[in-house]
Amino acid sequence: MTRHRIGRREFVRLIAGAAAVSVVSWASAARAQQTAPPVVGFLNSHSQGDIADLIDAFRRGLADRGLVEGRDVTIEYRFAEQQYDRLPELAAELVRRQVAVIVGSDNPSALAAKRATATIPIVFTSDGGPVALGLVSSLNRPGGNVTGVGLFSGALSAKRLTLLRELVPGLQVVGLLADNKNLAYAALRKEAQDAARGLGLRLSVQTASSEREVDAAFAALAKQQIRALLVNPSPYFSWNRRDQIVALAARYRIPAIYSVRRWTAAGGLMNYGVALADNYHQVGTYTAKILQGASIADLPVEQSSRFEFVINAGTAKALGIEFPRQLLALADEVIE
């Protein structure tokens, strides 16, 4: 067998060529790594279908600052499908993924994200007060790695009670349906009670955190001949018991007011509260600011800036209710 001997000069050329290829490969990999878009983790307690419109609003918030999903930013979605005990592991997945920002898009998700990391920036949406929930130490100076948008929909109880009083002449007692397992339950209940006291109204408080308890709460309200109902904000009510609550309000013919439009669209009588899509848009904007170099320490918690009053005219007709002209004039939308 003939052996081919490589000369010293040829050997040096081969080594140099291999080194050059290695350098080019390393440089290409480095450039690819440098140009890879940042990754945002989006964490939510429910399903993607449940909040598709809100996710679209979040994407619009990113796009308004020049970040388009799939081109300038990658979004890793994690949904607990209403299995709240999954949230800690889903948050831990995003931390292991080393995302640039975590969006905690409801109270349980935001709290799970905060427990999972003290370094990755977290942008939340929170209902019921982020300070009371322990997400931040203050609104103007949140501190740490957390900021976001406070929905503060519970703080609108006075307005909701005023609308009920204008709709139901001589109203003195209002039913309050509250989810006693809601993370913000205590703050929301106190706020509603304070608002009622300021308006010279009394509350008949009924708590519920299951289908059976919701049935029992409405039976108690009917027994007391309650003429109007305030339904406190609650993720459980909104996602799990919405149809049941709307149906029971119709069955017992109790005029009820809710916190957000999706209740009225589902057959509820009326709502007054934050425009949720606007809040998710704000969260998208805040997320983009952080990705573009803003320090989370310099971003105070934003408050809801737009509210909407929506009436379902079909439900009013079924209940035999005629809205006063002044209330109709205030409505941002009347669903026929």
ABEGO torsion letter per residue (X at the ends): XBBBBBBAAAAAAAAAAAAAAAAAAAAAAAAAAAABBBBBBBBBABBAAAAAAAAAAAAAAAAAAGBBBGAABBBBBBBAGGBAAAAAAAAAAAAAAGBABBBBABAAAAAAAAAABAABBBBBBBBGEAAAAGABABAABAEEABBEBBAGAAAAAAAAAAAAAAABBGBABBBBBBBAABAAAAAAAAAAAAAAAAAGBBBBBBBBABAAAAAAAAAAAAAAGBABBBBBBBAAAAAAAAAAAAAAAAAAGBBBBBABAAAAAAGBABBBEBBAAAAAAAAAAAAAAAAAGBBAAABBBBBBABBBBBBBAAAAAAAGBBBBAAAAAABABBBX
